[in-house]
Amino acid sequence: MKEIEAKILEVGSRKIVKTLIGLGAKKAFDGEVETFFLDFKDGSIIKARDLLRLRREEDKTELTFKKVHQTESAKIADEYTVEVSDLETAKKILQFLGLQVTESMQKHRTSYTLDKARFDLDRYEGKYGFVPEFLEIEAESVEAVHKYAKILGFNPKDCLPWTTKDLINHYASGEKK
């Protein structure tokens, strides 16, 4: 599956939610997300700017690999996801295969869907709580991402093609939007 998404930093979720609901968007998820990123000891996945993630959203756990293609205005990735029945067992299997957890994080996510687009409002918790709330728009094309950003009051230049690592590094370095 092709994933096309962009992050918009430091958003006000109330206005976004009000606009989305006014447009007929439906709430798809509201809860805690626990994520583990994995890589080999040589860092080959991260060096390629790809991603291997094990994630639990409430009682659903998925293993995802993303082959990332970065552009100026959206992150595009070939995404392969499979649901697994047990997070801890899946993590152990991956570790036996030579992978290790390189990062773990928790966040609160509220998601809405509208047409074929998804809008995720994310707020990290714990050690990444210093990252302000942000919006991620996922749609069928870069143009659709920009269209929805504009509807929500943002410009295409506000749409960043960042990975999670890019986002955290941005705030950890003390930069501002």
N, C-alpha and C positions, 0 to 999 in steps of 0.2 A: 504494500500500500504506500502511496506517496503522501507524505505529510508536508504541508506548507503552513508555516506559522510565523508570527512575530510577537515580540514582547513590547509592551508600552509601560514605561516606568512611572512609579509614584502617582498612581491613579486614585481618584475618589470613588469608591465602590458604590456609594448611594446613588449618585447621579447615573452611573453606568447601568446599575440594576433597574432603576426607574425607566431609563430609556429602553433597555432591552425588553422589559415587561410590556411597555407601551407599544413596542413593535410586534408583540406576540411571542416573544421567546419563552421557552419552557425551562424551568429549573431541572437540570439533569443530575446534579450531585451537590451535596453540601456535607462535608465531613473531613476527617483527618486522613492524610496520606503519608505513608512511611515508604521511603525510597532507599535502596542500596545500589550504588554504582560499583561495577566490577571490572577488573582488568587483569591481564597477565602481569607477572613480575617485571617484565621488560617495558610495560606501559604501552604496548603496541596499539591497543584500542584507542586510548586517549591521544597518543601521538598522531594517529590518523584523523583525529577530531571526530571519531565515531563514538558510539555510546552503547553500553550493555547495562541494562537496568532491571532490577527486580523490585516490583512495587506492589504495595498492598493499599487498597482503598476499601476501608471497612472489611467486608468478608470476601473480597475479590482480590486475587493475587495474579500478577502477570509478569512474564519475562519478556523483555523487549530489546531488540537490537536495532539501532539506527545507523544507517550509512548516510552521513551528513554531507550535504552540498550547500555551502554558504553562498548567499548573494548579498547585495547591498541592502535590500529592503525586506528580506524574509529568509528564514531558515527552511531549507527544503531537504527532506530526508526520505530515503527509502526505509520504511518502517516495517519490521517483522515482529509480531506479537503472538504469544501463546499463553493461554491461561494455565496456571499450575494450581494444584490442589493444596499445597502446603509450602509456605514461604521458607521455613527453616530447613525442610528437607531439600528444596530446590537450591537453597544457598549452599548446603553441604555438598550436594552433587557437583555444583559448579566449582567449589573449592577443591574437591577431589580431582577435578579435571585441570587444576593448575591456576584457576582464577582466584583473586582475592578481592575482598571488599575494599575499595579505595576511598569511599565516602558514603556516609549515610546522613539522611536528613528527614525532618518531619515538617509538614506544612498543613495549614487549613486551606481547603480549596472549595470554592463555590463555582459551579459550572452551569452555564445556560446554553441551550441550542436554539438556533433560528435558521430556518431553511437548511442548508447543508454546512453551516458554520457552527463552531463551538467557541465559547467565551469562558475562559478560566480566570477567576480572580484568586490569586494566591498570596498567602501570608505565611512566611517561614516562621518556625518556632525554634526554641533552643539556641544552639550556637550560631545560627544564621538569622536570628530574630532582628538583627540590625538592618536587614534588607527590607525596604518599605514595600507595602503591598503593590503588586503589579498585575497587569492584565495580559493574558496571552490570547491572541485570536488565531484560530486555525480554520482555514477555508480551502476551497478547491483550487484557488489560484492566488498569485500575489495581488492581482487586481481586486479580487474579492476581499482579501485581507484589508487592502487600502480603502475599499468602499465602506466596509463596516467600521474601520477606524474613523473615517470621516463622519459617518452617521453618529458616532459616539463622541464627536468633538475633537478628534485628533487629526494630525497631518501625516502624510506618508513618511516624513522625516522622523516622526515619533516612533515609527515601527522599526524595531531593532531585530536583526537576524541572530540574536544571541543564544548561546547554549546556557544551561544552568551555571556552568563554570564561568562563563563570561560575565553573567549577572553578578555572581558572588564576588568575583575579582574586581568588578567595577566599584562595588560598595566597600569592599575590604581595603581598597587603595585610597579611600577617602574622596573619590571623585563624586560629583553630583551630575544629575541629568543635564 
